[in-house]
Amino acid sequence: MKKANADRSAIMEALEHAGGNRPGVARAVGDQTGIPEADVHGVATFYTLLAKPDVQVRVCQGLSCQLEGAARLLEDARLSGARVEAVSCLGQCDRAPAALDEHLEPVLTAPRGGVLPADPSLPIDLGGPDTSAYSALARAMAMGPDAVIAAIRESGLQGRGGAGFPAHVKWSGVRAGEGPRHLVVNADEGEPGTFKDREVMLRRPHKLLEGIAIAAHTVGADTAWIYIRGEFQPCRRALERALVEAKLDLDVRFVDGHGAYICGEETALLEAMEGRRGMPRLKPPFPTVQGLFGRPTLIHNVETLACVPSIVERGGAWFAGLGRGEPGTKLYCISGHVQRPGVYELPLGVTLDELVEVAGGYVGTPKAFSPGGASSGFLPMAHRDVPLAFKPLAALGSMLGSAGVVVLDDTVDMADAARWGQVFFEDETCGQCAPCRIGCSLQRRAVEDYRAHRDPAHLANVEAVHHEMDEGSICGLGMTASMPLLSAMRHFPEDFA
């Protein structure tokens, strides 16, 4: 007999404690939570880290790691006799090729990438000291919610996770909703080429926590939830240590992700937190109206919240004036064929050449770059002088996204690069929308068939399939999943002739 009011949100924690989806676990968790066994099994098999708990080595197959020899690393791991799995991007692009051990700790020899030296004029300042003074929080409480939201509006702060949605609109919407209200931090960074949030959590955990506290106080949220990528265990430890030091008058709770890129989409993240498969919701209603557990919820990316303390202390106009054409600075990730991969905080709107100069210069002769992760596709070097910002890249049919910039030199066959991107999306589609589920498979097969036979006829339907995916998908994954192949074909026809 199942419980009448089963608590779905307990499923994940119960599966964690059981060590993943091992024999008999679904039934035991079902008995414990009151959720039918089949339902528990469906949830457990959706998330890679729960579905395959016995994997000893997880080897990244992201673009940056492929450029640096991920295939060799994968083969070596298999030859060692370990239980190995090839997985999607692990957020370690600056240390490529990357792998994790059975405890989800990095198995790497390369150090983490570079950041700029300490510079207090920067809003986040990754190279600066991280302190628990929380002077911006004190100022925000003295200013009052209306004044804080006005400063956020004046700053022009847009969501730094990829969508670029105005932050003040979310804040105002949640504050206007009936309590209780929630704040959710999206720390499930999974876009290939992107590792900026990782560095914020490791280097500036107090900066993030202060931004969380200011946002929660302003919108009237009593609880803040940090949904953190399961593969980011060092980040969680850094935040937990900082939280003990901070002594915030705020209920802050951690929720581990379990290996599903789609949970970077805000409503899929909410589904996961509520104990379901991470499948995006139809909108409206938007999370600001009906979010976590049906309550008004403010959801922000790590970088977005880390910008907030400096805006409160120095004013919205100051932040807005830091950008070029668009407001603020941006944490640009850069990896691939450059001298010093890393995360560099620069004015929003710098060009590729300016970013690469900070990263020590190109390696080899540059051929292409991905300006914002796999979802942004590829651009030729003819666009190296285009501002890396939301509007200029959108005008090119690309996007800034999470600003995960990957540079490819002229040794790379763009058909190979496109295939790596299409494999990623086929692996990471949640399967809810038929156009996305089927289309991701078709696009991957199209590029693989082309690579095998070098016959352009295999690519004849790529545009049509993309149209169906773009029009028929609930979330942005399906709308952009064709971009690696589509953009490579458009800009590098010589590699598809």
N, C-alpha and C positions, 0 to 999 in steps of 0.2 A: 504494500500500500504506500503510494507516494504522498509526500507532504502536500497539503492544500496550497500553501504559499511558499513554494520552493524558491530559494535564493540563488538565481543563476550566477550572480557575480562571484559566488564562492567556488564555481567550477575550476577556474584557472588556478587559484591557490591550492585547491585540493589536488589537481593534476601535478602541480609543481612538487608538492610534498610527497606524492607517490612516485616521483622520478620519471614522469612522462607516461606515454600510452603503452604501458607494458601489459602482458596478459592479465586479465582479471581486474585491471584498474578501472576501466569504464564502469563496470558493474559496482565496484566498491564506492566510487565517487558518486554514482547515481543513488546508491543507498544512503550515502552521507548527506547529499544535497537535496534529494527529492526530485532530481531531474532524471527522466528516463535514460536508461543505459545507452540506447541508440543515439540519443541527442548528445550525450557526453562524448561518445565515440566520434560523432560528427564534428564536434568542436575540437577534440584532441587531434584529429587527423588533418585539420585545416592548417595548423601551425607547425612549421618545420621542426622547431626545437622540442616540441612535445611529441610529434609524430615519430621522430627518429632519435630517441634518447640515448641509444647505444653507439652513436657515431663518435669516433675518437679524434678524428681530424676533419675539419671543415675548410676546404680550400676555395678561396674567392675566385669567381669567374667574371668579375667586373672588367670594364674596358681597360682601366689603368693597369690592373693586374695581368690581363692578357698581353698588354704591350710589354710587360716586364718578365714574362715567362711563366705564367700561371699553369700552362699546360705541362711544362716540365715538372713543376712543383707537385701537381696533381699525380703525375705518373710516378714520381719518386715516393710520394706518400703511399700509393697503392702497392708499390714494390716492397715497401717496408713491412707489409703484412697488417697494417692498421686498418680499422674500419673507417673508410674514407667517404666523404660526400662532397661533390662539387656544388657550391652554393652561390647565390647571388651576392652582390656587392656587400662587403663586410664593413665598409666605412673606414678602411685603412689604406686609402688610395695613395697617400703620401709615403707608404712603406711597402709598396708593391714589390713582389707578389706577396699576398697575405694569407694567413691561415689561423684558425683557432683550434685549441685543444679541447678535450672533452669537458673541461670546466669553463669553456667559453673565454679563455684567456688567450691573448695574442701569442702566436708562435712565430716570432719575428726576430731578425737580427738587425734590421735597419731602425734607427731612431725615428721618432715622430718628426714630421716636417717642420719647416720654419715658420716664424711669425715675425712681425716688426718689433724692433726694440721698444721698450717702454716709452709711451708718449701720452701724457695726461690730456692732451688736446683731443684725443680720440674717444668716442663714446664708450666703446667696449674695452679697448686697449688690452689685447691679449697678452702683451709682454709686460704689463704693469703689475704692481703688487695687488693682491686680493685681500681686502680687509673686511672686518665685521663691524665697522663703525655705523653703517646704515644711516648716514646723514640724510640721504635722499628720502628715505622712508619717513623720517621725522619731519622733513619739509613737506612731504605729500600730506601727512596727517594734519599739519598746520594749515595748509592751503585749502583743504576740503575737496571732495570729489569733483564738484563742478569745475573748479580751477584746474585740477589735474587733467580732466578730460579736455578742457580747452587748450592746455599745453600740448597734449597729444595731437589734437586736431591741427594746431598751428605748426607742429613739427612736420606734418605730412607723413608720419611713420606709416609704412605699408608692411603687410605681413612678409617676413623674410623667409618663410618656408617655401615660397614658390608662387603663390597665387597673387601676391601684391595687393591684397584687399586693404582699404584704409582701416587702421586700427581703431580710430576713435568711433567709427560707426558700430563696431562690435561692442566696445565699452559702453556706449550710450544705450544700445539695445538691451544688453544684459542688465544694466543698472535699472532700466525702466521696467523690467520683468518682476513678477511677484516671487518673493523668496520661498524656500531657500534657493540660493544660487551657488553655482560651482565654478571653479577655475580649473582648467585642464591644460597642462603643459605637454605639448607634442614634442617629445624627445626621441621619437622613433625614426631617427635619421637613416634613410635607406636608399636615397637616390644615388646611382653610380656617379662617382667623381666628387661626392660631397662628404665632408668630414668636419665642417665648421662647428656644428653644435657639440660634437665630441670635444673639441678644443675649448669651447666656452665652459663646458662642465668640468673639464680637468683643470683649466687654468684660472677661471674666474667663477667658481661656484657661488661665492657670496654675491657677486654682481647679479647672477641669475636669480638667486633667492630673494634679493632685495627687489628686483623687478616683479617677481611673483607676489611679494607681500604688498607692494604698492598697488598692483593691479587688483588683487583680491580686496584690499581695503576700499579702493575706489568704486568697484562695482557691487560691493556688499556681499562678497562670497566668504563663507565661513570655513570652507574646505578647499584646499588646493591639491590636485592630483598630478603627479609627475609620471607620465607614461613613458618609460625609458626603454630603449631598445635592449633586448635580452643579451645581445652580443657586446653591450657596453658596460660590462661589470666594473671596470675601473672608474667609469664616470659615476656610477651609482655610489660607489664607496666615497668618492670625493664629495658628492652632494650630501651624503649622510654625515660625514665628518663636519662639513660646514654648517649643517642644520643644527647639530649639537652646540656648536659655538654661537650660532645666531640667537638662540633662545627667542624665537618669534612667537608672538601671540596669534598663532595661526595653525590650524590643523593641516599639516602637510603629509600626504601619503604617497608612497611609491607603488607603482604598478609595473611589473615587468612585461615587456613585449615578448613574443615567442617565435619570432622568425616569420614575419609576413609583411612584405613591402607595402601591401595595400593598406595597412593600418596607419601609414603616413597620411592617408586621406582622413579628414577629421571625423566624418560620421562612421567610417569603418573602425577607427580607433575607439569611438564610443561603443560600438557593438562589441568589440573585444573586451572592453572594461566591464560591460554588462554580462559577460559570460557567453557570448555567441560567436559564431564564425564571423570573421572580419569582413563583412560585405557592406559596401556603402549604402546609405539610406537615400531614398528619394527626397529631394528638397524642392519647395518648402514642406514642412516647417524647418527652419534653420536652427542650428544649435543654440543661437542666442535666445530663441524662444522656447525650444523644446530640445534640450541636449541630454546630458548625463542623467539617467533615471527620470527623464521627462521634465527636468528643471532647466531654467535659463542657465546657459553655460558659456563662459568665455574660453575659447580655445586659441592658444598662441604657440607658435614655434619658439624654440629656445633663444635664437638670436633676436627675435622681436622683443621679447621680455628683457633681454640683457641691455637693450637700448634705452629702456624706460628710466632707470635711475639718473642718467646723465641729462635726459630731457627735463626731468623734474628739477634738477639742480641748476641747469644753465638756460633753460627756456626752449620753447618750441622753435622760435625764430633762429636761434643758434644752430640747432640740429638741421633745420631745413636748409640753412646756408652752406652746409658742408658738402652737399652734392653738386653734381654738374647737370643741370636740367631737371633732375629728379632729386628729392630730398634725402639728406643723410649720407652716412658712410655705408659700406657693404663689406661683409666678410666674404672675400673671394677665395674659394678653394682652387688650387691649381695643381695638376699632376700630369703624368704622361711624359712627353719628351721635353722636359725643362730641367735646368740645373738644380734648382732647389724647390721641390714641391713643398707646399705648405698652405697656410691660411693667412691671408694678408688683408688687413682692414684699410680700405682705400675709398676715396670719394665715389659715390654711386655714379657711374657713367664714365669710368676710365676705359681706355681701349685695351685690346689684347696685348699690343706691344708694350704698353705701360705696365700692365700686370706682369708680363713675362720679364721685363727689365728688373722689377723688384725681386722676381724669383730667380735671378741670376742669368737669364738668357735662355735661348733655345738650345736643344740638343739636336744636331743634325739639321736638315733643311725642312722647315715646317711645311706641311701640306694641307692640314685641316685642323679644325678645333670644334669641340663640343662646348657651347657657351654655358649650358645650364643643366648638365646631367643628360641621361639617355633620352628623356622626354623632349629635349630641345633639338635632337638630331645633330647634324654636322653642317659646318659652314666652311667654305674655302678661305684661303688666306687673303683673298681679294677683299674680305670684310674685316680684316684685322684692325682697321681704323674706325669701325663702328662702335659707338659707346655701348659698353656692357651694362645696359639698363633695360627696364621693362619695355618702354615704348619703342626704342630704336630696334631692338631685336624682334619684337612682334611684327614690325613693319617688314622684316625680312622673312617672315613665316617661321621664325624660331621663337625662343623665349629665354628670359634670364633664369627662370625657375629658381633653383636653390643656389645658383652661381657656382656650380661644380664644373669648373673649366678643365677640359682635358685636351692636350695638344698632341697631334699625331704628325710624325715626320713622313718623308716621302718613301720610306721603306714599307709603309702600310698599304695593303690592298684594301680599298674602301668596301669591297664586297665582304671581306673578312670582318672589318669593323662593323658593318651593318648586321652581319650574322650574330656577332656577340650581343648587340643590342636586342635583336629579335628573340634570341634565346632567353635573355633576361625577362622580357615581357611575357613570353609564353610560360615561363616558370612562375611568374608572379601575378598573373591575372587571377582574380578570385573565382572566376567562372560564373558569376551571377548573370551577366548579360551575354546572351548567345552571340551577338555580333563580336564582342570582345573575345570571348572564349574560343570561338571558331576562327575568328580573324587572326588572332595572335599565332595560332598554329599554322594557318595558311601562309602568313607572311614569312614565318621562319622556314617553312618548307620551300617557299618560292626562292629565297636567297640561297638555301642549301642546294636546291636543284640547279640553280644557275651556276654556283661554284663548282658543282660536279661536272657539268656539261658545257659550261660557257655558252649557253644558248639563250639569248635574250627573250625567247618565246616564253620561258618560265616566269618572266616578270611581267607578262602582259596584263595581269589582273590586279597588280599591286595597288594602283590608284583606285580602282573600283572597290576593292576590299577595304581600303582606308576610308573611303566615303561612308560605307555601311557602318564601320566601327565608330566613326566620328559622330554620325547621326543617331546611332542606336545604343550608345553606352551611357550608363548612369553617371559615371565619374570620369575624371580626367585621364585615368590610365588608358582606357579604351580609345579615348579621343586622340591621344598622342603616341600610342604604342607603335604605330607604323613609322614614326619619325626617323629612326635610324636608317631604315632601308629607303624610305621615300626621299629623304634629303641627300643621302649618298648617291642615289640614282640621278637626282636633279642636278647636283653640283659637280659630280665626278663621273660624267657619262663615259669617259675613257676607260674606267674600271668596270664598266658594264656593257662594253661594246662586243 
